[in-house]
Amino acid sequence: MPGLNIKTEKEIEIMKESGQILNRVMETLLHTLGIGVSMLELNALAEKEIEKYGAKPSFKMVSGYKWAICTCVNNIVVHGIPDNYIAKGNDVIGIDLGVYYRGFHTDSSWTVRIKDDKSEKNNAVDKFLTVGRLALDKAIEQVLPGNYIYDVSEAIQTTVEDAGFSVVRSLIGHGIGKHLHEDPEIPGFVSNSREKTLIITPGLTMAIEVIYNLGSPEVIYKGDGWTIQTKDGKISGLFETTVALSDRGVILLTKKYGPSGDN
């Protein structure tokens, strides 16, 4: 992974533009996602929308990956390849999207439960997803000058584990910019003393990720070289946004969405 790359104010402004494109595409995908929609349809729509804005799908720039998005259905944790699977009521589906524009990447993920007339309420799953969104909020609150990456990690871990869920240990957030994955590593859990993690300073741009499971934190590879799923078969959630710290405070380069993908 490329080293630490502190951004100038001008570079952050370009990343804002990249994030605005990502936001519009993600809004379209979340609005389209519903019963009867296939993951391949979402992928084709994402690619069309990204190109409409003069940008490129970040994920297609990753060696060996041929799709514009990742679709994580139910027990898929990350890197789910879009296929012919058709969304059903009560499915838990995450969309992971990256956009490359004017030399810079932004990255975002959002997870929703597909609702129908028979499944308007699913308190256990809805609570699970609410906790993921809250953990992301708490993590963003820690992006302050003089704080440490430790503080971001602790906020995620405490929020998720206090609710009775588990943080995946083998997958983490990351710095982002000219490269999709840059330093620093941003775990969703504490693994070091606070002072041994990076101090957060203006110019740092990060893709903060809450990667967590309803059951065990253990994951396994599906066998296609990409897809990672829960070992116990229970559902997983992924909430991610790209942020920058400027001299004026934290900037959300990609936005957060409501419980069902609403603004």
MIVEXTI-931376 format. One record per residue (C-alpha): residue number from 1; residue in three letters; x, y, z; chain. Coordinates in nm, 2 decimals. Each point is the difference from the previous one (the first is absolute). Layout:
REM residues N
- n  res  xx  yy  zz  chain
- NUM  Ala  X  Y  Z  A $
...
This chain:
REM residues 263
- n  res  xx  yy  zz  chain
- 1  Met  0.00  0.00  0.00  A $
- 2  Pro  0.14  0.34  -0.09  A $
- 3  Gly  0.13  0.21  0.28  A $
- 4  Leu  -0.17  0.30  0.18  A $
- 5  Asn  -0.10  0.27  -0.24  A $
- 6  Ile  -0.11  0.33  0.16  A $
- 7  Lys  -0.23  0.19  -0.24  A $
- 8  Thr  0.01  0.37  -0.08  A $
- 9  Glu  -0.32  0.21  0.02  A $
- 10  Lys  -0.01  0.00  -0.38  A $
- 11  Glu  0.02  -0.38  -0.01  A $
- 12  Ile  -0.28  -0.03  0.27  A $
- 13  Glu  -0.21  0.22  -0.23  A $
- 14  Ile  0.05  -0.24  -0.29  A $
- 15  Met  -0.09  -0.29  0.24  A $
- 16  Lys  -0.32  0.18  0.08  A $
- 17  Glu  -0.09  0.00  -0.36  A $
- 18  Ser  0.07  -0.38  -0.02  A $
- 19  Gly  -0.21  -0.05  0.31  A $
- 20  Gln  -0.29  0.20  -0.15  A $
- 21  Ile  0.00  -0.23  -0.30  A $
- 22  Leu  0.01  -0.30  0.23  A $
- 23  Asn  -0.29  0.14  0.20  A $
- 24  Arg  -0.22  0.04  -0.30  A $
- 25  Val  0.08  -0.35  -0.13  A $
- 26  Met  -0.06  -0.16  0.34  A $
- 27  Glu  -0.33  0.18  0.04  A $
- 28  Thr  -0.11  -0.14  -0.34  A $
- 29  Leu  0.11  -0.35  0.10  A $
- 30  Leu  -0.17  0.01  0.34  A $
- 31  His  -0.32  0.13  -0.16  A $
- 32  Thr  0.01  -0.27  -0.26  A $
- 33  Leu  0.08  -0.29  0.24  A $
- 34  Gly  -0.32  -0.19  0.08  A $
- 35  Ile  -0.19  -0.32  -0.04  A $
- 36  Gly  0.07  -0.15  -0.34  A $
- 37  Val  0.31  0.19  -0.08  A $
- 38  Ser  0.31  -0.21  -0.08  A $
- 39  Met  0.35  0.08  0.12  A $
- 40  Leu  0.12  0.01  -0.37  A $
- 41  Glu  -0.26  0.26  -0.08  A $
- 42  Leu  0.13  0.22  0.29  A $
- 43  Asn  0.36  -0.05  -0.13  A $
- 44  Ala  -0.10  0.11  -0.36  A $
- 45  Leu  -0.18  0.30  0.13  A $
- 46  Ala  0.29  0.10  0.22  A $
- 47  Glu  0.24  -0.02  -0.29  A $
- 48  Lys  -0.23  0.20  -0.23  A $
- 49  Glu  -0.06  0.27  0.27  A $
- 50  Ile  0.37  0.04  0.09  A $
- 51  Glu  0.10  0.04  -0.37  A $
- 52  Lys  -0.28  0.25  -0.05  A $
- 53  Tyr  0.18  0.24  0.24  A $
- 54  Gly  0.33  -0.05  -0.17  A $
- 55  Ala  0.15  -0.22  0.27  A $
- 56  Lys  0.12  -0.35  0.03  A $
- 57  Pro  -0.10  -0.29  0.22  A $
- 58  Ser  0.29  -0.03  0.26  A $
- 59  Phe  -0.05  -0.37  0.05  A $
- 60  Lys  0.05  -0.09  -0.37  A $
- 61  Met  0.35  0.16  0.04  A $
- 62  Val  0.08  -0.28  0.26  A $
- 63  Ser  0.20  -0.27  -0.17  A $
- 64  Gly  -0.23  -0.30  -0.09  A $
- 65  Tyr  -0.32  0.16  0.11  A $
- 66  Lys  -0.25  0.06  -0.29  A $
- 67  Trp  -0.30  0.16  0.16  A $
- 68  Ala  -0.09  0.36  0.10  A $
- 69  Ile  -0.14  -0.09  0.34  A $
- 70  Cys  0.00  -0.27  0.26  A $
- 71  Thr  -0.33  -0.14  0.12  A $
- 72  Cys  -0.01  -0.16  0.34  A $
- 73  Val  -0.32  -0.21  0.05  A $
- 74  Asn  -0.09  -0.13  0.35  A $
- 75  Asn  0.30  -0.19  0.12  A $
- 76  Ile  0.25  0.15  -0.25  A $
- 77  Val  0.23  0.23  0.20  A $
- 78  Val  0.20  0.18  -0.28  A $
- 79  His  0.10  -0.03  -0.37  A $
- 80  Gly  -0.31  -0.17  -0.11  A $
- 81  Ile  0.00  -0.04  -0.38  A $
- 82  Pro  -0.32  0.12  -0.17  A $
- 83  Asp  -0.18  -0.30  -0.15  A $
- 84  Asn  -0.35  -0.11  -0.10  A $
- 85  Tyr  -0.13  0.00  0.36  A $
- 86  Ile  -0.34  0.18  0.01  A $
- 87  Ala  -0.08  0.19  0.32  A $
- 88  Lys  -0.28  -0.13  0.22  A $
- 89  Gly  -0.20  0.14  0.28  A $
- 90  Asn  0.20  0.01  0.33  A $
- 91  Asp  0.34  -0.05  -0.17  A $
- 92  Val  0.28  0.21  0.15  A $
- 93  Ile  0.20  0.14  -0.29  A $
- 94  Gly  0.31  0.23  0.01  A $
- 95  Ile  0.12  0.20  -0.30  A $
- 96  Asp  0.37  0.09  -0.01  A $
- 97  Leu  0.09  0.27  -0.25  A $
- 98  Gly  0.32  0.18  -0.10  A $
- 99  Val  0.04  0.29  -0.24  A $
- 100  Tyr  0.32  0.13  -0.16  A $
- 101  Tyr  -0.01  0.36  -0.13  A $
- 102  Arg  0.27  0.25  -0.09  A $
- 103  Gly  0.27  -0.23  0.15  A $
- 104  Phe  -0.17  -0.07  0.34  A $
- 105  His  -0.21  -0.28  0.14  A $
- 106  Thr  -0.29  0.01  0.24  A $
- 107  Asp  -0.16  -0.31  0.16  A $
- 108  Ser  -0.33  -0.07  0.17  A $
- 109  Ser  -0.22  -0.29  0.11  A $
- 110  Trp  -0.36  -0.02  0.13  A $
- 111  Thr  -0.20  -0.29  0.12  A $
- 112  Val  -0.38  -0.02  0.00  A $
- 113  Arg  -0.28  -0.26  0.06  A $
- 114  Ile  -0.23  -0.06  -0.29  A $
- 115  Lys  -0.36  0.06  0.12  A $
- 116  Asp  -0.33  -0.13  -0.14  A $
- 117  Asp  -0.36  -0.01  0.13  A $
- 118  Lys  0.07  -0.31  0.20  A $
- 119  Ser  0.33  0.11  0.16  A $
- 120  Glu  -0.05  0.37  0.09  A $
- 121  Lys  0.14  -0.08  0.34  A $
- 122  Asn  0.30  -0.21  0.09  A $
- 123  Asn  0.11  0.14  0.33  A $
- 124  Ala  0.31  -0.21  0.04  A $
- 125  Val  0.14  0.08  -0.34  A $
- 126  Asp  -0.10  0.36  0.01  A $
- 127  Lys  0.17  0.04  0.34  A $
- 128  Phe  0.31  -0.16  -0.14  A $
- 129  Leu  0.01  0.25  -0.29  A $
- 130  Thr  -0.07  0.29  0.23  A $
- 131  Val  0.30  -0.09  0.21  A $
- 132  Gly  0.22  0.00  -0.31  A $
- 133  Arg  -0.11  0.35  -0.10  A $
- 134  Leu  0.05  0.12  0.36  A $
- 135  Ala  0.35  -0.14  0.01  A $
- 136  Leu  0.09  0.19  -0.32  A $
- 137  Asp  -0.14  0.32  0.15  A $
- 138  Lys  0.20  -0.05  0.32  A $
- 139  Ala  0.32  -0.07  -0.20  A $
- 140  Ile  -0.04  0.31  -0.20  A $
- 141  Glu  -0.03  0.20  0.32  A $
- 142  Gln  0.35  -0.10  0.09  A $
- 143  Val  0.16  0.14  -0.31  A $
- 144  Leu  0.14  0.30  0.17  A $
- 145  Pro  0.35  0.16  0.00  A $
- 146  Gly  0.22  -0.15  0.27  A $
- 147  Asn  -0.22  -0.31  0.03  A $
- 148  Tyr  0.14  -0.34  -0.10  A $
- 149  Ile  -0.11  -0.27  -0.23  A $
- 150  Tyr  -0.05  -0.20  0.32  A $
- 151  Asp  -0.29  0.23  0.09  A $
- 152  Val  -0.18  -0.07  -0.33  A $
- 153  Ser  0.06  -0.38  0.05  A $
- 154  Glu  -0.12  0.01  0.36  A $
- 155  Ala  -0.32  0.18  -0.09  A $
- 156  Ile  -0.09  -0.27  -0.25  A $
- 157  Gln  0.09  -0.29  0.22  A $
- 158  Thr  -0.18  0.13  0.31  A $
- 159  Thr  -0.32  0.09  -0.19  A $
- 160  Val  -0.02  -0.34  -0.18  A $
- 161  Glu  0.10  -0.22  0.29  A $
- 162  Asp  -0.21  0.18  0.26  A $
- 163  Ala  -0.30  -0.09  -0.21  A $
- 164  Gly  0.10  -0.37  0.00  A $
- 165  Phe  0.14  -0.02  -0.35  A $
- 166  Ser  0.36  -0.07  -0.12  A $
- 167  Val  0.25  0.20  -0.20  A $
- 168  Val  0.18  -0.19  -0.28  A $
- 169  Arg  0.37  -0.01  0.09  A $
- 170  Ser  0.15  -0.09  -0.34  A $
- 171  Leu  -0.15  0.30  -0.19  A $
- 172  Ile  0.07  0.37  0.06  A $
- 173  Gly  -0.05  0.35  -0.13  A $
- 174  His  0.28  0.19  -0.17  A $
- 175  Gly  0.14  0.32  -0.13  A $
- 176  Ile  -0.11  0.11  -0.35  A $
- 177  Gly  0.09  0.25  -0.27  A $
- 178  Lys  0.21  -0.05  -0.31  A $
- 179  His  -0.01  -0.37  0.09  A $
- 180  Leu  -0.32  -0.19  0.11  A $
- 181  His  0.19  -0.14  0.30  A $
- 182  Glu  0.26  0.22  0.18  A $
- 183  Asp  0.14  0.02  0.35  A $
- 184  Pro  -0.11  0.02  0.27  A $
- 185  Glu  -0.17  -0.32  0.08  A $
- 186  Ile  -0.33  0.07  0.20  A $
- 187  Pro  -0.11  -0.31  0.19  A $
- 188  Gly  -0.35  -0.02  0.15  A $
- 189  Phe  0.15  -0.13  0.32  A $
- 190  Val  0.29  0.09  0.23  A $
- 191  Ser  0.31  -0.20  -0.04  A $
- 192  Asn  0.27  0.23  0.13  A $
- 193  Ser  0.06  0.27  0.26  A $
- 194  Arg  -0.14  0.34  -0.10  A $
- 195  Glu  0.34  0.17  -0.04  A $
- 196  Lys  0.12  -0.27  -0.24  A $
- 197  Thr  -0.27  0.09  -0.25  A $
- 198  Leu  0.02  0.29  -0.24  A $
- 199  Ile  -0.09  0.35  0.12  A $
- 200  Ile  -0.28  0.15  -0.21  A $
- 201  Thr  0.11  0.32  -0.18  A $
- 202  Pro  -0.16  0.23  -0.26  A $
- 203  Gly  0.05  -0.13  -0.35  A $
- 204  Leu  -0.08  -0.36  0.10  A $
- 205  Thr  -0.26  -0.17  -0.22  A $
- 206  Met  -0.15  -0.33  0.12  A $
- 207  Ala  -0.26  -0.26  -0.10  A $
- 208  Ile  -0.14  -0.09  0.34  A $
- 209  Glu  -0.17  -0.34  0.00  A $
- 210  Val  -0.22  -0.17  0.25  A $
- 211  Ile  0.03  -0.37  -0.09  A $
- 212  Tyr  -0.20  -0.21  0.25  A $
- 213  Asn  -0.20  -0.32  0.04  A $
- 214  Leu  -0.32  -0.10  0.17  A $
- 215  Gly  0.18  -0.31  0.14  A $
- 216  Ser  0.36  -0.11  0.01  A $
- 217  Pro  0.27  0.23  -0.14  A $
- 218  Glu  0.16  -0.29  -0.19  A $
- 219  Val  -0.01  0.01  -0.38  A $
- 220  Ile  0.08  -0.24  -0.28  A $
- 221  Tyr  0.09  0.05  -0.37  A $
- 222  Lys  -0.27  -0.13  -0.24  A $
- 223  Gly  0.25  -0.13  -0.26  A $
- 224  Asp  -0.04  0.25  -0.28  A $
- 225  Gly  0.30  0.19  0.11  A $
- 226  Trp  -0.20  0.30  0.12  A $
- 227  Thr  -0.31  -0.08  0.20  A $
- 228  Ile  0.04  -0.01  0.38  A $
- 229  Gln  -0.30  -0.13  0.21  A $
- 230  Thr  -0.08  -0.07  0.36  A $
- 231  Lys  0.11  -0.34  0.13  A $
- 232  Asp  -0.32  -0.06  0.19  A $
- 233  Gly  -0.23  0.10  -0.29  A $
- 234  Lys  -0.15  0.29  0.20  A $
- 235  Ile  -0.05  0.34  -0.16  A $
- 236  Ser  0.27  0.27  -0.03  A $
- 237  Gly  -0.01  0.38  -0.04  A $
- 238  Leu  0.23  0.25  -0.16  A $
- 239  Phe  -0.02  0.38  0.04  A $
- 240  Glu  0.27  0.22  -0.15  A $
- 241  Thr  0.06  0.36  -0.08  A $
- 242  Thr  0.29  0.20  -0.12  A $
- 243  Val  0.10  0.30  0.22  A $
- 244  Ala  0.27  0.27  -0.01  A $
- 245  Leu  0.13  0.21  0.28  A $
- 246  Ser  0.07  0.36  -0.10  A $
- 247  Asp  0.10  0.30  0.20  A $
- 248  Arg  -0.37  0.08  0.04  A $
- 249  Gly  -0.09  -0.35  0.13  A $
- 250  Val  -0.12  -0.33  -0.13  A $
- 251  Ile  -0.16  -0.02  -0.35  A $
- 252  Leu  -0.22  -0.28  -0.11  A $
- 253  Leu  0.11  -0.06  -0.35  A $
- 254  Thr  -0.26  -0.27  -0.05  A $
- 255  Lys  -0.33  0.03  0.18  A $
- 256  Lys  -0.19  -0.21  0.25  A $
- 257  Tyr  -0.35  -0.13  -0.09  A $
- 258  Gly  -0.32  -0.08  0.20  A $
- 259  Pro  -0.10  -0.35  0.12  A $
- 260  Ser  -0.14  -0.09  -0.35  A $
- 261  Gly  0.25  0.19  -0.21  A $
- 262  Asp  -0.20  0.32  0.04  A $
- 263  Asn  0.18  0.33  0.05  A $
